[in-house]
Every structure is written in C-alpha cells, then in structure tokens.
Amino acid sequence: MDTNQYLEMFIEESKEHLQACNEHLLALEKDPEDIAIVNEVFRSAHTLKGMSATMGYEDIANLTHKMENVLDEIRNNRLHVTPDLLDVVFIAVDQLEEMVVDIAEGGDGKLDVADTVQKLHLIETGETAPVAATTVDENVATVTQEENWLTYDDYELTVIQQSFEQDYQTYEISVKLREDCLLKAARVYMVFELLEKMGDVIKSSPSVEKLEEEDFDEVFYIALVTSEPKDDVQKKLMKVSEVTEVFVHPVTLEQLKNRQNDALNKVEETKQLVETQEIVDVKKETKQEKKEKSTATKNSATAGNKTIRVNIERLDILLNLFEELVIDRGRLQSISEDIHNSELDETVERMSRITGDLQNIILNMRMVPVETVFNRFPKMVRQLARDLNKKVNLEVIGAETELDRTVIDEIGDPLVHLIRNSLDHGIESPEIRKANGKPEEGTVVLRAYHSGNHVFIEIEDDGAGINREKVLKKAISKGIVTEELASTLSDKQVAELILSSGFSTADVISDVSGRGVGLDVVKTTIESLGGKIDITSTEGKGSLFSIQLPLTLSIISVMLVELGEEIYAIPLSSIIETAIIRSSDILNAHNQKVIDFRGKVVPLVFLENVFEVPRESTDDEFHSVVLVRKGDKLAGLVVDSFIGQQEVVLKSLGTYLTSVFAISGATILGNGKVALIVDCNALII
C-alpha cells in the first residue's frame, strides 16, 4: 500500500494526539486517581500506535505500545500513578514527538529508545512501581506479578494433578528471545515443537494466538508436563536460535493448591473493593452526567460546522495571489480617478468592497490560536521547576487569541526565554518564599488578548522582582551605563537594562541561565516582527513582561508621504498623529532640531537627509511632520507632504538588500510605482 499520500495527515494527527497526551498527563499529575484521564491518554496512545504501525514507523509503534501497556496497568488498578512513573511517560512522549518531527522533516522517524522501553517494561512488570490487587475470576488461580507465574483454570489444574499421580513433572518455563529478533513467531514455533517432543504443553502466556501474531515482547511463558529432567529441558531450549535466556521452574501440587486458595481470597477482596468503588462512582456519576449534557448541548449547537485540513502552502499561495489583486485594485482606483467614468467608478467601488471582504476572510484563514505555542509550556515549566527544586503553577489565559501564522512561527522562542527567566530569576525557592510570607508555590501567568490591531502577550510572575541595585551594578561593570547616568534612571528604565546584549545577573552559570544570551534575542526578535516589549517590576512582589505584536505582517495600513519625487510609506501602527508646523517652531537642543509637542521635547528626523533624496534646496515656511512612537520615545518625521492612508502589501527587499537602514520592505502602488516602507523603530534612538 502506498502510504505517502497519507503522510501529511499522519504527521498532523500524530502531533494532535501527542499534544493531547501532554495535556492529560499534566492533569493526571494533579489528580492521580482520575481513571478517566488515564483512559484519554490511553486512547491517544492507542490511536497513535495503530497509525504509526500502518505507516510503517515501527520505532514509534513499539514505544507507544510499551507506553500503552503501562497505561493499561494503571487503568486496571494494577499500578499507581507516581511522579517517577510520569517522568518516564513524559520522556516517552518527548521521544515520540522527536520522531514525528524527524518524519515531518523528511527523516525515517528512527530513534534509539531502548532505555525508555526498558524503563517502561520495568514499570509494567512492577519492578519499579507498587502493584495493586488484581481482579480475578473465581475459577482462575493467580499470584503476584513479580514471580511471573502462569494462571490456570480448573480443567488445567485437573490435568496437572493427574500428571503428578502418574509420576510426571510439571515445569513453568520462561523463554526470552533477542530484542532484535525479526521472526519471533518462527522461534516460538521451534520452541513449541521441541517441547512437544518432550511432553505436553498445557498452557502458554501470552496465548498461542497472540504468540503466532507476534503480539508479545521478548519473553513468553509455558507450562510443560514431562518426564524429562529440568536441566535437559533447559539445555535443549537454549540450542534454539535467537533464544538468549531459559528458566525452568518445577511446580508442586501443594503450590498450585495454595495459589488457588490465595486467588479465591483475592477475588473476595476485589469484589468488596469493586462494590465500594461502585458506590463512589454513583456519587460521581451525577456530576459526570451534568458535564456530558453540557458538552452535548455545545456539540448540538455546532453540529452544522464542518472543517477540512488545508495545507498551509496553499494558503500562502492564496495570500500571494490576493496581494497581487490588492495591487491591481489600487491601479484600477488610480485609473478611475484619472478617467472620471461613472460606470468605471461604480465597478471599482464594488470591487473594492468585495476585495475588502475577501481580504478579511483570507487573513482570518491564516489566523492561528496562540494555543499552538502555549501548549508546549506547561510540560516545560513542570520539568524546569523540578530541575530548579521550585514549586511553580503555570496559569494560561486567553489561549484562544489568534495571530497570523507568520507571527506565530517566530514568537515561540522569545516566550521560552521569558518563561525560563521568570522561573530561574523571578520565582524564589520554597524556603525563601515561605520566609517572606508567600505561598511555597509560585505562580507564572501566561496571558494573551487583543487590543485594536495588536495582540498583547504577557508573562507575569509573583516572584522576587528585579533588584535595582544588582542590575545597575552589573550594567555599570559591563559598560552599558555610566555611574552618573545610573542614578538618573527610573525603575522602568533599569528593568529594561536586562534586555541589553550579554547582560545576566545570574551568580552561577547553568543550563538554564547565566551565559548572557536570551533576553537581548527576545527584544531583537520582537522588534523584527514590528512589536515591542515593556517590563514592569516591583521588587519583592514580581515582574510583568508585556509583548505587543501586530495581528498580521503581510498586508498593513500605511500613511503615504512624499519626499521630492519619491513616495514612502509609514506604518499606521507607529503613527500617533500628523501635524503642520512653522519653521519658527523648530528649536535647537544639543545640536538636534526639536519641537515642543504638547509640553514634551520631540526630536525631528528629516527623512530627505536620512534617505538622501535628491531635491532642490528650498526654505519652506511650513513643514509636514508625522509623529511616531517607539515605546515611550517620540520622534517627528519631516516630509514634504501627506498623500493619505492606504492598505498595502508588504514585500521583502530580498536577500541582497537585507541591511538597508530604516527600510523594512517595499510595496507596489496603484500607479505601478514602488514605495519603500519606513522602519520607524530604527529612526528612534
């Protein structure tokens, strides 16, 4: 079967199932007794196992099968959920994610997971975790899992008893095959053929059907009635190819009777436990019914909604085609204004409305919930908190907030740095928090929300805050600020010093922090996306990192301005307002031309000088000024005239023009001319 046509679907669905596993495992850690959560994880693991086996990814299928076995033991009350057990399962999920990513990048999805498989096997067999009582049928004998004994029904026990009466011996035999054995069923057949020559096989575990289907690990068990000595049986079996270990354990009739009695006693205990549990379940059932009814109501309300998976490359192509349509729309509007034909004007107006609606639909199709980024953080916080010996609770708010996919792709790493910073530098150890009258468990809030044409993402913690003296001391030693300037800085300005390149207040270099790499990268990445980051901190109470990002990067609203014979575009997201000023209003301060804007001194930037626009020298009495902002800093961009607002398509300058000062891209106007888009952040120092 050609599975390549299903590869993309396999990758997407695998990621969804693994994300579901992560979310449910985190929930299970908080409520270890909730078997419903275990069932959800098991369901995701089981589906992933089947999908990967069908697609031919055996490493994923084998690891998932082992994880599934452990989950099955938990949901059947044979294992208890512990932090150590969850650590191993989390490692397994991480490795599964790594293999799926490798497949998505064109790899074969292979990974050395032998260590994790072994750990899961030890947990499954009860060697590293407590084993609870096993539910047993009245006519079946069983014993503790550690001894690996077989179970027998009444008929099999009768056969064994008769064999003892006829001076035959009954052996319980465990046979282990090599881990890399390719034809396990063939080796099992050879073992059975050899045993049947020595006596009668009366029992096997797993069953013969499962052994034939190779539905077992390396070890299987057999009960044999024979007159052969124990050592001879072992030697003959060891001669079978691919068999690495053979243990032959003689069984006495007295042992089997004791097993039967123990099993019956356990049955009674289990019945009592089940009856008690049923009473508890009945009490829980009403809450569950309410929850199910609520879910059913929601489902019925959205029953008409249908969705399909669309390759993101197709959406990129669709957006590129629409961008060309926007350019042609502008061209038609320009032609319509020149011709003044009523029918053409009406058609262009109608086309503008339709393309406006189409633009909203296409941009909404590209919008992705920030949940796709936020989902990775709960597990990261859990592991990092354990590594740092801290207690941390992560609260996620507004995960449904949507951002353009191009922004989503870039924002993940900066958020990782900020969250790691909050856990390492912000949240104190439980001992210090307790001494300061705080709860031992610190809280980190990850929040997202819309505001106008921007999305705000905030990381807030209730930790120690930013130590002003420590930051200033480090900044002075690094030469970032002078001692004279340091004394004049506000708390907000001091907090923003930690975004400087190479800055770190960590006393010890570790895997988490202390190397001076991180927050400066965060600032650079966010500003490259047209966003900004603000820091608010109160020493002893906590810190708030606020990131402002544009909703989309592909189609933006701009103010078109003229400089000589050239046209430039200034993003509206940076503009506060426009103004006309007199030449007499321009002042000089520290060799810089400035104006008094509502009581605040604002420096002027003459774009004709910045971009070296050729023009005749004129002494204009009035100047057109565009007031722009970067954080708390303002600047006035002096231009020749304003043309007006327009939505334009942002185009990259290409690989050869990546370092043009104060230019972030270009756009094609309706008249066919190219307008450069001004990067206001670069002009404000």
C-alpha positions in Angstrom: 0.0 0.0 0.0 1.3 3.5 -0.9 1.2 5.4 2.4 2.9 8.6 1.1 -0.5 10.1 0.3 -1.4 9.9 3.9 1.9 11.2 5.3 0.8 14.7 5.9 -2.4 13.6 7.6 -0.4 11.2 9.8 2.0 14.0 10.9 -0.7 16.4 11.8 -2.9 13.9 13.6 0.2 12.5 15.5 1.0 16.0 16.7 -2.5 16.4 17.9 -2.5 13.1 19.8 0.9 13.8 21.4 -0.3 17.2 22.5 -3.4 15.6 24.0 -1.1 13.1 25.8 0.9 16.0 27.3 -2.2 17.9 28.4 -3.8 14.9 30.0 -0.6 13.7 31.7 -0.3 17.1 33.3 -3.9 16.9 34.5 -3.2 13.3 35.7 -0.3 14.5 37.9 -2.7 16.8 39.7 -5.4 14.2 40.1 -3.6 10.7 40.1 -6.8 8.8 41.0 -8.8 10.0 38.0 -9.0 6.9 35.7 -11.0 8.9 33.1 -7.8 10.9 32.4 -5.8 7.7 32.1 -8.4 6.4 29.6 -7.9 9.6 27.5 -4.1 9.2 27.4 -4.5 5.5 26.6 -6.9 6.3 23.7 -4.5 8.8 22.2 -1.5 6.4 22.6 -3.5 3.5 21.1 -4.6 5.5 18.1 -1.0 6.7 17.5 0.2 3.1 17.8 -2.2 2.0 15.1 -1.4 4.9 12.8 2.3 4.5 13.0 2.2 0.8 12.5 0.1 1.2 9.4 2.5 3.8 8.1 5.5 1.5 8.8 7.1 3.5 11.6 8.0 0.6 13.8 10.0 2.6 16.4 7.0 4.8 17.1 4.7 1.9 17.2 6.9 -0.1 19.6 7.5 2.8 22.0 3.8 3.7 22.0 2.9 0.0 22.6 5.1 0.0 25.7 3.6 3.2 27.0 0.1 1.8 26.3 1.0 -1.3 28.4 1.9 0.9 31.4 -1.3 3.0 31.0 -3.3 -0.2 30.8 -1.9 -1.4 34.1 -2.9 2.0 35.7 -6.4 1.9 34.4 -6.9 -1.6 35.6 -5.7 -0.7 39.1 -2.5 -2.7 38.9 -0.3 0.3 39.1 -0.5 3.6 40.9 0.4 6.9 39.4 3.6 8.4 40.9 5.8 11.3 39.8 8.6 8.9 38.9 6.3 6.9 36.7 5.0 10.1 35.0 8.6 11.2 34.4 9.3 8.1 32.3 6.0 8.5 30.4 6.8 12.2 29.7 10.2 11.1 28.4 8.5 8.6 26.1 6.1 11.3 24.8 9.1 13.7 24.2 10.8 11.0 22.2 7.7 10.3 20.2 7.4 14.0 19.4 11.1 14.0 18.3 10.4 11.1 15.9 7.3 12.7 14.4 9.3 15.9 13.9 12.0 13.9 12.2 9.4 12.4 9.8 8.0 15.8 9.1 11.5 17.0 8.1 11.9 14.1 5.7 13.6 11.6 8.0 12.8 8.0 8.8 11.5 8.5 12.3 14.1 6.2 13.9 15.5 6.9 17.3 17.3 4.9 20.0 14.6 4.5 22.6 15.9 1.2 24.1 16.5 2.8 27.5 13.0 4.3 27.7 11.5 1.0 26.5 13.4 -0.8 29.3 12.1 1.6 31.9 8.5 1.2 30.8 8.9 -2.5 30.8 10.2 -2.5 34.4 7.3 -0.3 35.4 4.9 -2.6 33.6 6.2 -5.7 35.4 6.0 -4.0 38.7 9.8 -3.8 39.4 9.8 -0.1 39.9 6.3 0.6 41.0 3.8 -0.8 43.6 1.4 -3.3 42.3 -2.2 -3.2 43.4 -4.6 -6.1 43.8 -5.6 -7.9 40.6 -9.2 -8.6 39.6 -9.6 -12.4 39.3 -12.3 -14.7 38.1 -13.5 -17.3 40.7 -12.2 -20.3 38.6 -8.7 -18.8 37.9 -5.6 -19.1 40.0 -3.0 -16.3 40.0 -0.1 -15.0 42.0 2.0 -11.8 42.4 3.4 -10.3 39.2 7.0 -10.3 40.4 7.2 -14.1 40.2 6.0 -14.3 36.7 3.9 -17.5 37.3 1.2 -18.6 35.0 -2.5 -18.7 35.8 -4.6 -21.9 35.4 -8.3 -22.7 35.2 -10.0 -25.7 36.9 -9.5 -28.0 33.8 -5.8 -27.3 33.6 -5.3 -27.8 37.3 -7.0 -31.2 37.0 -4.6 -32.2 34.2 -1.6 -31.2 36.3 -2.9 -33.1 39.3 -3.4 -36.3 37.2 0.2 -35.9 35.8 1.6 -35.9 39.4 -0.3 -39.1 40.1 1.4 -40.7 37.1 4.8 -39.5 38.2 5.2 -36.8 35.6 6.7 -33.4 36.5 5.2 -30.0 35.7 7.6 -27.2 34.8 6.8 -23.5 34.3 9.3 -22.2 31.7 10.2 -18.6 30.8 11.9 -18.1 27.4 13.5 -14.9 26.3 14.3 -14.0 22.7 16.8 -11.5 21.4 15.5 -7.9 21.3 16.3 -7.6 17.6 14.7 -11.0 16.7 12.9 -10.5 13.4 10.9 -13.7 13.1 9.6 -14.1 16.6 6.7 -16.3 15.6 9.1 -18.8 13.9 11.2 -19.0 17.0 8.2 -19.6 19.2 7.1 -22.4 16.8 10.6 -24.0 17.1 10.4 -23.9 20.9 6.9 -25.4 21.0 7.9 -28.1 18.5 10.9 -29.1 20.8 8.7 -29.1 24.0 6.0 -31.2 22.4 8.7 -33.9 21.7 9.5 -33.9 25.5 5.9 -33.8 26.8 2.6 -32.0 26.7 2.3 -28.2 26.7 -0.8 -27.3 28.7 -0.6 -23.6 29.0 1.2 -20.5 27.5 1.3 -16.8 28.2 0.5 -14.9 26.0 -2.0 -17.2 24.3 -1.0 -19.3 21.3 -2.9 -16.9 19.0 -1.0 -13.9 20.3 2.3 -15.7 20.0 1.5 -16.5 16.4 0.7 -12.9 15.7 3.9 -11.8 17.5 1.8 -9.8 19.9 4.3 -10.0 22.8 7.7 -8.7 23.9 10.8 -10.7 24.2 9.6 -13.1 26.9 6.9 -15.7 26.9 5.9 -18.4 29.4 4.9 -22.1 29.0 3.6 -24.8 31.3 5.0 -28.3 30.4 4.1 -31.8 31.7 7.1 -34.1 31.1 9.3 -36.9 32.4 12.5 -35.1 31.3 14.9 -33.7 33.9 14.9 -29.9 34.4 18.4 -29.4 33.2 17.8 -31.3 30.0 14.8 -29.2 29.2 16.8 -26.0 29.7 19.8 -27.2 27.6 17.6 -28.3 24.7 15.7 -24.9 24.6 18.9 -22.9 24.7 20.0 -24.5 21.5 17.2 -22.8 19.6 18.5 -19.9 17.6 17.7 -16.3 18.9 16.9 -17.7 22.4 19.0 -15.8 25.0 17.6 -17.0 28.4 15.6 -20.0 29.6 14.4 -20.5 33.2 12.8 -23.8 34.2 10.8 -23.8 37.4 9.3 -27.0 38.8 5.8 -26.7 40.2 4.4 -28.9 43.1 0.8 -29.8 43.6 0.8 -28.1 47.0 2.0 -24.8 45.5 -0.9 -24.9 43.0 -3.4 -25.5 45.7 -2.1 -22.6 47.7 -2.3 -20.5 44.7 -5.9 -21.5 44.2 -6.8 -20.5 47.8 -4.9 -17.2 47.5 -6.7 -16.4 44.3 -10.1 -17.1 45.8 -9.3 -14.8 48.8 -8.2 -12.1 46.4 -11.4 -12.5 44.4 -13.4 -11.8 47.6 -11.2 -8.7 48.4 -11.5 -7.4 44.9 -15.3 -7.9 45.0 -15.5 -5.8 48.1 -13.3 -3.1 46.6 -15.4 -3.0 43.4 -18.6 -2.7 45.4 -17.2 0.1 47.4 -15.9 1.8 44.3 -19.3 1.4 42.6 -20.9 3.4 45.4 -18.4 6.2 45.0 -18.8 6.1 41.2 -22.6 6.5 41.6 -22.0 9.7 43.6 -19.6 10.9 40.9 -22.0 10.0 38.1 -24.4 12.9 38.6 -21.6 15.4 38.1 -20.3 13.5 35.1 -23.9 13.4 33.6 -24.2 17.2 34.0 -20.8 17.6 32.3 -21.9 15.3 29.4 -25.2 17.1 29.0 -23.4 20.4 28.8 -21.0 19.0 26.2 -23.8 17.5 24.2 -25.6 20.9 24.2 -22.5 22.6 22.8 -22.0 19.9 20.3 -25.6 20.2 19.1 -25.1 23.9 18.7 -22.1 23.4 16.5 -23.3 20.3 14.7 -23.6 22.2 11.4 -20.0 23.4 11.5 -17.6 21.4 9.2 -13.9 21.8 8.9 -11.3 20.5 6.5 -7.5 20.4 6.7 -5.7 22.7 4.2 -2.0 22.7 3.5 -0.5 26.0 4.8 1.4 26.3 1.5 -1.9 26.6 -0.3 -2.9 29.4 2.0 0.4 31.1 1.3 -0.2 30.8 -2.5 -3.8 32.2 -2.0 -2.4 35.1 0.0 0.2 35.9 -2.6 -2.5 35.9 -5.3 -4.6 38.2 -3.2 -1.7 40.5 -2.7 -1.4 40.9 -6.5 -5.2 41.6 -6.6 -4.7 44.3 -4.0 -2.0 45.9 -6.2 -4.3 45.7 -9.2 -7.2 47.2 -7.2 -5.0 50.2 -6.4 -4.1 50.5 -10.0 -7.8 50.5 -11.1 -8.6 53.1 -8.5 -5.8 55.3 -9.8 -7.1 54.9 -13.4 -10.7 55.5 -12.3 -9.7 58.8 -10.7 -8.0 59.9 -13.9 -10.8 58.9 -16.4 -13.8 60.0 -14.3 -16.2 57.5 -15.9 -19.3 56.8 -13.7 -19.6 53.2 -14.7 -15.9 52.5 -14.1 -16.1 54.3 -10.8 -19.1 52.2 -9.7 -17.4 49.0 -10.8 -14.2 49.9 -8.9 -16.1 50.8 -5.8 -17.9 47.5 -5.9 -14.6 45.6 -6.5 -13.1 47.5 -3.5 -15.9 46.3 -1.2 -15.6 42.7 -2.4 -11.8 42.6 -2.2 -12.1 44.1 1.3 -14.4 41.3 2.4 -12.1 38.7 0.7 -9.1 40.2 2.5 -10.8 39.7 5.9 -11.7 36.1 5.0 -8.2 35.2 3.8 -6.4 36.9 6.7 -8.8 35.1 9.2 -8.0 31.8 7.5 -4.3 32.4 8.3 -5.0 33.3 11.9 -3.9 30.6 14.3 -4.7 30.5 18.1 -1.6 31.2 20.2 -2.6 28.0 21.9 -0.4 26.2 19.4 2.6 27.9 21.0 1.3 28.0 24.6 0.7 24.2 24.6 4.4 23.4 24.9 4.9 25.5 28.1 3.1 23.5 30.9 5.3 20.5 30.4 8.4 22.7 30.1 7.5 24.5 33.3 6.9 21.2 35.1 10.3 19.9 34.2 12.2 23.2 34.8 10.6 23.6 38.2 11.7 20.1 39.2 15.3 20.8 37.9 15.4 24.1 40.0 13.7 22.5 43.0 11.0 25.0 42.9 7.2 24.8 43.1 5.5 26.6 40.2 2.0 26.8 39.0 1.5 28.0 35.4 -1.8 29.7 34.5 -2.6 30.1 30.8 -5.2 32.8 30.0 -6.5 33.7 26.5 -5.0 30.7 24.6 -7.8 31.1 22.0 -6.4 34.6 21.0 -5.5 34.4 17.3 -2.3 35.7 15.5 -1.1 35.4 11.9 0.8 32.2 11.3 4.0 34.2 10.3 4.0 35.8 13.7 3.2 32.5 15.5 6.2 30.8 13.8 8.6 33.4 15.3 7.2 34.1 18.8 7.8 30.7 20.3 11.5 31.0 21.2 11.2 34.5 22.8 8.4 33.2 25.0 10.6 30.2 26.0 13.4 32.6 27.1 11.0 34.8 29.1 9.3 31.9 30.9 12.7 30.3 31.8 13.8 33.7 33.0 10.7 34.0 35.2 11.3 30.6 36.8 15.1 31.0 37.3 15.4 34.7 38.3 11.8 35.5 39.3 10.3 32.7 41.3 12.1 32.1 44.6 12.8 28.8 46.3 10.0 27.4 48.5 12.1 28.1 51.6 12.7 31.8 50.7 9.0 32.3 49.7 7.9 30.8 53.0 10.3 33.1 54.9 8.9 36.1 53.1 5.3 35.2 53.9 4.5 34.0 50.4 2.9 30.6 49.4 5.6 28.0 48.7 4.2 27.5 45.2 5.0 30.4 42.9 2.6 31.5 40.1 3.5 32.3 36.5 0.7 33.7 34.4 0.9 33.5 30.6 -1.8 35.8 29.1 -2.8 36.8 25.6 -5.5 39.3 24.4 -6.5 41.5 21.5 -6.3 45.3 21.7 -7.0 47.2 18.5 -4.9 45.9 15.6 -2.4 44.3 18.0 -2.1 41.3 20.2 -0.6 41.5 23.7 1.2 38.6 25.3 2.1 38.9 28.9 4.3 36.8 31.3 3.6 37.8 34.9 5.1 36.2 38.0 4.8 36.7 41.7 8.5 36.3 42.4 11.3 38.5 43.7 11.0 41.1 41.0 14.1 42.9 39.5 16.7 44.0 42.0 17.5 47.6 41.0 20.9 47.8 42.7 22.1 44.4 41.4 21.1 45.3 37.8 22.7 48.7 38.0 25.9 47.3 39.4 26.1 44.7 36.6 25.2 47.3 33.9 28.0 49.6 35.1 30.5 46.8 35.2 29.6 45.8 31.6 29.9 49.5 30.5 26.2 49.6 29.4 25.6 52.7 31.5 27.8 55.1 33.4 27.6 55.7 37.2 26.3 59.3 36.6 23.5 58.1 34.2 22.6 55.2 36.5 21.5 57.5 39.3 19.0 59.2 37.0 17.3 56.1 35.6 13.7 55.3 36.6 12.8 51.8 37.8 11.3 51.0 34.4 14.5 52.1 32.6 16.5 50.0 35.0 14.3 46.9 34.3 14.8 47.3 30.6 18.6 47.1 31.0 18.2 43.4 31.3 17.3 43.3 27.6 20.9 44.5 26.8 23.2 42.2 24.8 25.3 40.0 27.0 23.5 41.0 30.2 22.9 38.5 33.0 22.5 38.8 36.8 22.9 35.0 37.4 25.5 34.3 40.0 26.1 30.8 38.7 26.2 29.7 35.0 23.9 26.8 34.5 21.9 25.1 31.7 19.0 27.5 32.4 20.8 30.9 32.6 23.9 32.9 33.3 25.5 33.0 29.8 24.2 36.4 28.9 22.2 35.0 25.9 18.5 35.2 25.8 16.6 38.5 26.6 18.5 40.6 24.0 17.5 38.0 21.4 13.9 38.3 22.7 14.0 42.1 22.1 15.5 41.8 18.7 13.1 39.1 17.5 10.0 41.0 18.8 11.1 44.3 17.2 11.8 42.5 13.9 8.1 41.5 14.0 7.1 45.1 14.3 6.4 44.7 18.0 7.8 45.9 21.3 8.4 44.7 24.8 7.8 46.5 28.1 8.9 45.5 31.6 7.2 46.4 34.8 8.6 45.1 38.1 8.2 45.6 41.8 11.0 44.3 44.0 9.7 41.6 46.2 6.4 41.3 44.5 7.0 40.2 40.9 7.5 41.2 37.3 5.4 41.7 34.2 6.8 41.3 30.7 4.3 42.7 28.1 4.8 42.0 24.4 2.9 43.9 21.8 2.6 42.3 18.3 0.8 43.2 15.1 -2.1 41.0 14.1 -0.5 40.3 10.7 2.6 41.1 8.8 1.6 40.7 5.1 -1.0 43.4 4.5 -0.6 46.6 6.5 -2.2 50.0 6.8 0.2 52.9 6.0 0.4 56.6 5.6 1.8 57.5 2.1 4.1 60.6 2.1 6.1 62.5 -0.5 9.8 63.3 -0.4 10.8 65.1 -3.5 9.6 62.9 -6.4 9.6 59.8 -4.2 6.9 58.2 -2.2 7.4 56.5 1.2 5.0 54.5 3.4 5.0 54.9 7.2 3.1 52.1 9.1 0.0 53.5 10.9 0.8 51.3 13.9 3.7 53.6 14.6 2.0 56.9 14.0 0.5 59.0 16.8 -0.7 61.9 14.6 0.3 64.2 11.8 0.9 67.9 12.1 1.9 71.1 10.1 4.5 73.2 11.9 6.1 76.5 11.2 9.9 76.8 10.6 9.9 79.2 13.5 8.6 76.4 15.8 11.8 74.4 15.3 14.3 74.7 18.1 17.9 73.5 18.7 18.9 71.4 21.6 22.2 69.6 21.9 22.8 70.0 18.2 19.5 68.4 17.4 16.4 70.1 15.9 13.4 69.6 18.1 9.9 70.8 18.6 7.7 71.4 21.6 4.9 68.8 21.2 2.3 69.4 24.0 4.9 70.2 26.5 7.3 67.4 25.5 10.5 68.0 23.6 10.4 65.8 20.5 13.4 65.4 18.2 12.9 65.9 14.4 14.2 63.5 11.8 14.4 64.9 8.3 13.8 61.9 6.0 15.2 63.7 3.0 18.6 63.6 4.8 18.2 60.1 6.1 17.4 58.6 2.6 19.5 61.2 0.7 16.6 62.2 -1.5 17.7 64.5 -4.4 15.9 67.8 -4.4 16.3 71.5 -4.9 17.1 73.4 -1.7 14.1 75.4 -0.5 13.3 77.3 2.6 9.7 76.3 3.3 7.8 78.3 5.9 5.7 75.2 6.8 6.8 71.6 7.4 4.7 68.4 7.3 5.5 66.2 10.3 4.5 62.6 11.1 4.8 62.0 14.9 5.8 58.4 15.6 6.4 56.4 18.7 8.7 53.6 19.9 7.7 52.6 23.4 7.9 55.8 25.5 10.1 57.6 22.9 8.7 60.0 20.3 10.1 61.5 17.1 8.8 63.8 14.3 9.5 62.6 10.8 9.7 65.6 8.5 8.3 65.0 5.0 7.2 67.2 2.0 3.5 66.3 2.0 0.9 63.8 3.0 -0.8 61.7 0.3 -3.2 59.7 2.5 -3.9 56.3 4.2 -3.9 53.1 2.2 -3.7 49.3 2.7 -0.6 47.9 1.0 1.1 44.6 0.6 4.4 44.3 2.4 7.1 42.8 0.2 10.6 41.8 1.3 13.6 43.6 -0.3 15.2 40.2 -0.9 18.4 38.6 0.2 20.7 41.2 -1.4 19.1 44.2 0.4 18.7 42.9 4.0 20.6 45.7 5.8 19.1 48.9 4.3 18.9 51.4 7.1 15.4 52.3 8.3 13.7 50.4 5.5 11.6 47.3 6.4 10.3 46.5 3.0 8.5 47.8 -0.1 5.1 47.9 -1.8 3.8 48.4 -5.3 1.3 51.3 -5.6 -1.7 51.6 -7.9 0.2 53.7 -10.4 2.9 51.0 -10.7 5.5 52.8 -8.6 7.4 51.2 -5.8 7.1 52.8 -2.3 9.6 52.0 0.4 8.2 51.2 3.8 9.9 53.2 6.6 11.1 51.3 9.8 10.3 53.9 12.5 12.0 51.8 15.2 15.4 52.3 13.5 14.9 56.1 13.4 14.2 56.5 17.1 17.2 56.1 19.4 
